[in-house]
Amino acid sequence: MEKNKLNNNKYNFYAISLSYEKAEAKIRGKFSFPSDLVESFCDKINLFFPTTKLFILSTCNRTELYVQSESVNDVITLFCQHIHVSEEDYKKYISVYKEQDAISHFLRVSAGLESQILGDFEIIGQVKTWFKRFKKHHTTNAFLERLVNTGIQTSKKIKSTTALSNGATSMSYAAVHYILNNYSQLSDKKIALIGIGKIGRNTCENLLKHIKKPQITLLNRTFTKAKEMADAFNLQVKDYSELHTVVNESDIIIVSTGAPFPIIRKENFIPNKSVTLIDLSIPANISVSLKDFPQVTLLNVDDLSQIINKTFEQRNKEIPKAEAIIKEMMKEFIIWVENRKYVPVIHAFKNDLERIKDYQVKTLKKDQIEVSNEEIVLSEKVVQKITNKLANYLIKNPEKADDTIGLFKEMFQLQISNF
């Protein structure tokens, strides 16, 4: 095997991706994974596939399963059953990456290279959030955690050493970018911001940077959260029950909630003036039927991506630099993965040395020979030093590792458990 290169199917690692590249917004909404299903899905994984480790990333642009398993097809079946979709339909839209390709794909996603808006660094925060949800329910392992940490460091390095992130490159900015380019005298316009999660908050902050004395009204299902944000930014806030009144009074409506269905529908809308509706949600929170009104301009995440990507020529020039960083970080990750295979024999060797040390101390005490605490600490340091010698030798001489491990197994009769 070439040094630092994974064998095919050696780690049974897969990235199963459904994204904007193959699926439009409506399709992505159908196959999205709500966060409130995490616990029940993890319970089934732990029950039926206890050796499978995974986490899911579900955003407006993609739903991806990162899976380490010998039963990946069964995991796909369970996933489709859990979100009540046809497996046959699901497979029409997915791309499946294996081993090194899967690792590379994940790092590219983390770095914003696979985002619908190139260089969107909001994705790394979403990766961290989704990973924590699955870690809480015990479906992750050291491999996945190290991979996520590598993704985080890759993102930071690209952001700090390239121009890929110059300017705002998020859906929230895309919405504001459109508004700024299509409206004048924004201080006179009434803006409704519905949903104050991360995207909603970022949209609000971007609006405040560009509008003097804005007329922004916040609505959220949890009123206290909207009130807290409104107080912080000196904005208006309304109860969610006033949704349709606020919508019909506004000139610009931006929606980014987690609702699984449209919350603004044709039957609740009064088309008495020109109005812009921007839907940042997946699944869609604004019914497409509102486009029937000539006074209405309706944009979703796909529309915003097409608009903003026209300005990204400069960022495209940064892609080779970002890919070089990904290659470097991927190499480091693979080295770590490859070296982990030595952990069981290193642990077994250290345990044997500890057993010998404890036996000798016990024998000395039995013979009434005093052993000081300092001597015990010193013996522990010697055990660790000898263990480190073996570990360093295996890492630096991978071509001799198998023979060395075989020799140590035979010499010390090591009892090696899986790691």
N, C-alpha and C positions, 0 to 999 in steps of 0.2 A: 504493500500500500504506500502511496505517495505520502510523505510526511505532512501532517496537519490537514489531511483530506479525509472527509467522511466516506465510508463505504456506503453503497446503496442500501437503503433500508436498515442501516446499522442501529439507528436510534428510534426508528418508527415515528419520526416527527413529520407532521403534515400541517400545512396552512390551507384551509378551505375557504376560498374567497368568493363572495358575491358582492360586486361593486358596481359603480356607475359605468364602468367600462363595458359591461354586458347587459346591465339592467337599468331601465329608466326609473325615475323617482317612484312611480306607482308600484312597480315590481319590487323595488327595494323595500318599500313600506310593507308589502305583503310578507316578505321573508325576514323582516327585522325581528330582533329579540328583545322584548321588554325586560327591564331590570328586575321587575317584580317576579319574574319566572326563574331567576338565578337559583334560589334556594331549592325549589322543587326539582329543577333539572339536575342540580348537583347531587341531590339525594338519590335520584335514579342512577346517575353515573356511578356513585359510590356503592350502590346496591348491586347493579347488574354488571358493571365493569370496574371492579375495585383497583385494578392495576392501571387503568387509563387515567391520564392526567391531562387537563385542558383548561383553557379559559376562552371566553367569547368576547369579541369587540363588536359593538353594534352602534353605528353612528348614522348620520343622515346620508353618508356616501357609501357605506359598506357595512356588511355583517360578515365577520370572519371567525372561524373556529381555528384555534391553534391547539393541536392535539398530539399527544405522545401516546400511541396506542398500537396494539396488534389487532385491534378490532375497529379500525377507523370507519369501515362501511356500516357497522352496527351503530356507531356513534352518530353518523349522518342520519340513519333511520330514526333513532331516538330523538334527535334534534327536530326532524320534520314532524314527528308525531306530537312533540311537546308544543310546537307552535301551530299545530293543526293545518299543515300544508301538505301538498302532494310531493312525495320524494321525487317522482318522475319530473314534475315541473321544476322543482328546486335544482335538479342536476342539469337542467338546460342552461342555467345562468351562472354556474359556479366554475371557478378555476381551481385546480388542486395542485399544490406545490409539495415536493417531497424533499426531505433532508436539507442539503445545502441550499437548494432553490427555495425551500420554505423559510430557512433562516434569513436568506437574502431578502426575500419578499417582506418578512416582518420588519427588518431594519429599514427597508425602503418606505414602508408604511409609516413607521415611527418618525422618519426624517422628513415626511411630507412630500416625498418624491412621487408617491402614488395617489396623493390627494387630488380631488377634482380641481381644486385651485392649488396649483403648484406651490409648494413651500408652506402649506398651512400648518403652522406649528401648534395649533390647538389640539391636534390629534394626539400628541404625546400625553397631554393631560387626561384625555379620554382613555388612552391605553392604561395609564396608572390606575384610574378609577375602576375600570372593568376588571383588571387583574386582581385588585384588592377584594372585589366582590366574590370572586371565585376562590381566592386564597382563604377567605373567611370560612368557606364551606368545604375546605380540604380537598379540592380537586387540582391543586397545583403541586409542583415539586421544585427541587433545586435547579433542574435544567430550565424550566420555564421562568423561574424567578431571575436566574442569571441572564436569560435571554432578554427579559423585560428591562433589567438594569442596563444591559448593553444597548438596548434601543434608546433608553433615556440619555445615556452618555453620548451616543451617536448623534442624537438630536441636538444636544447642547454644543457639541463640537462643531457641527455644521452651522449652527446658528451663529457661533462666535467667530468662525474663521472663513465663512463665505458670505456672499451677498444674496444668498437664496431667500433670506428672510427680510431683505430690505423693504421697508414699507409694511403696511398691514396686509396679511395674506389669508384672511379668514372669511367665512360666510358672513359674519357680522359686519366686517368692513365692506364686503361686496354690496350688502344692502345699503349701507351709508353712502358708499361710492356712487351707487345708482341715484339715490335721492339728491346728493349734492350736484350731480351732473344734469338733473332733470327739473330741479326746482330752484327758483330764486326767492328771495325774501322768506326764508324758512322760518323766521321768527313769527311770521303771521300765520303759519300753518299749524293746525292741530294734529298732533301725532299721538297715536295710541300704541303702546307697547304691551303686548299680551304674552305673559310668560316671562319670568325673570330668573331662569336658570343661568348657566354660564354663558350661553350664546346671547340670551336676552340682555344680561347685564353688560356684556361686551358691546352689544349694539348700542345700548343706552350711553355707555361711556364714550363711544366713538361719536355719537350724535352731539353730546355735550361739548366735545372738543371743537366742533365746527359750527355750532349754532349759538348765537348770543340770545339770551332770554328765551329759551325754547319753551313751547307749550306742549309738554309731554305728559301724558296720563298713563299711569301704570295699572295693570290689572293682573292678578294672579289668583289661582284657586285658594292658596293660603294667604289671607289678607295681611296677616302680621308681617310676612316676608316682604310683601309689596310696600307696606307702610314704612318698614325699616329702611328700605332702599329709597323710597320717596323722600323721607326725612333727610337721609344722607346727602341727596343731590338737590334738595329743595324743589321737588316735583309734585304734581298732583297724583292722587291715588283714588281709585274707585273700587267698590266691592264688585266681585266677579259676577254677581247677579245683575249688574248694570251693563254687562258686556254689549248687548245689542244696541243699547242707547248710546254708549260711547263710540261704537263702531260707526253708527249712522251720523254722529256729530263730527267725525274726524276726516281729515284730508289724506292722511297717510296712516295705514295700519300695518304693524309688523307683528307677526305671530311666531312664537317659538316655544310651544308647550309640548308636553309629552302625551297629549291626548291621542288615543288610537283611532280617532275619527274626526271629520271636519266639525269645528265649533262655530265657524261662520258659514252660513248656508244662504242660498238664494231667497228662501222664504222669509228670512229675518232681515233682509237688506233692503234699504230704501234708496234707489238710484236717483237722488235729487241733485247731484253735483259730480264733478270729476273727482275721482279718488284712486289712490294707489294702494294695493294690498300686496304685501310681501310675506310669503310663507316660507319660513326657515325650518319647518318641521317635517319629520319623516316618522310615521305616515303623514299625509297631507292634513293640515288643520283648516284649510280654506277650500270650500267646494269649487271645483273648476267650472261649475255651471255659472258662476258670477261673471265669467268672461262673456256671457251672452249680453251683458249690459254694455252699451257703447261708451259709457262714461267711466268704465272700470278698466284699470290696468292691473293685471294680476301676474306676479312673478313667483316662481318657486326656485328651489336650489339649483336646478339644472339651468334655468334662465340666467341666474346670477353668475353661474360659473362661465357661461359663454361670454357674458359681458366683460367680466373682470380678466379673463385669460388673455384678452387682446392686449392687455397692458404688460404682459409678463415676458416679453422677449428678452429683457435683460436677465431675468432669473433663469431662463433656459440656458444661458451661457455659463451659469454656475453649476449646472448638473454634473459635468465631469469631475469637478472638485468634490462635490458631495459624494459621488459614486466612489471616488478614491478613498474617502474617509470611511465609507461603509465597508469597502473591501478590507481596509486595515482593521476595523473593529470586528468584522466577521472572522478574520484570521485569529484575532486574540480570543474570541469566543470559542472557536473550534479547538484551539490549543487547550483551553480550560476543559472542554468536554472530553478531549482525548486523554488528558491527564487524570480525569476522574476515574478512569478504569483501573488506575493503580491504587485507588483508595482502599478497597477491600484487603488487598495483600498488605498494604502499609499498616492498616488498623490491626490486622491479625498478627503481624510481626511485633508491633508495639505491645499488644496484649500479651504475647508470649514473653517478651522482655519484662513486662510488669509482673507476670507470674513468677519468673525466675527471681526477680528482685524481692518480691514478697516472701517467696520461699526461703531465700537466704537470710532475710531479716528475721523471719520466724525461727529459723534454725539457730541463729546467733543468740536470740533471746532465750531460746530453750536451753542453750549451753551457758546461760547466765552471763553472756557478754553484752555489755551495755551498748546500745546503738542510739546516738544522739539525734535530735531533730535535724541538726545541720547535716549530718551524714545521710539521713533519709532524703532531705531536699536535694543533696548533691547526687544521690543515686537516681532520683527522678530526672534531674537535668541530663545525666549520662544516658538514660533511656531515651529521652527526647532527642538528644544529639545523634545517637546511633540511628534512630528512626528517620531523622531528617537526612542523614547520609544516604539511606536507601532511597528515600523519596527523590532527592536531587539526582541521584544516579539514574533512576528510571526515567525521569523527565528529560534529562540531557542526553540519554542514550536509548531512544525508543526502539532502535533497531535491535538492541540487545535485551529489551525488556522481557520478552516471553521466556527466553532462556534463563534470565536472572530470577524471574518469578518462579519458574519450575524448580530451580536449584533451591531457593529459599523454602518452597513448599516441602521439598524432600528433606532438607536439612533439619528444619524446625517442626515438621509435621503440623503445618499451620492449618487451623480450622477457619476457612474463609467463608464469610456470609455475604449475601448480595447487599449492595449499597444502594 
